[in-house]
């Protein structure tokens, strides 16, 4: 029963990761993309690590998985904030689309 719960949690985590990746590709601007990935990655990692904990044989493995999750829990929002803050400081407006070709053209003009 515990193995089935582990498989379900891992499958849900993978599905949520896929949804976040689709949001990263489909959403129009940087802030929306960052929001989609920032929301899904913490829950995705929690579900996958919980599923792995269901399959774990020892308490040491579960403790390591908890430490990995705590590390991700603290670093993911900080990195999302740092990216959004730098984008805002460099003048990226909400709704402004970013394309690689436009960035290359701006560098060539300078």
Buried (B, 14 or more C-beta within 10 A) or exposed (E): EEEEEBEEBBEBBBEBBEBBBEBBEEBEBBBBBBBBBBBBBBBBBBBBBBBBBBBBEEEEEBEBBEEEBEEBEEEBEEEBEEBBEEBEEEEBEEEEEEEEEEEEEEEEEE
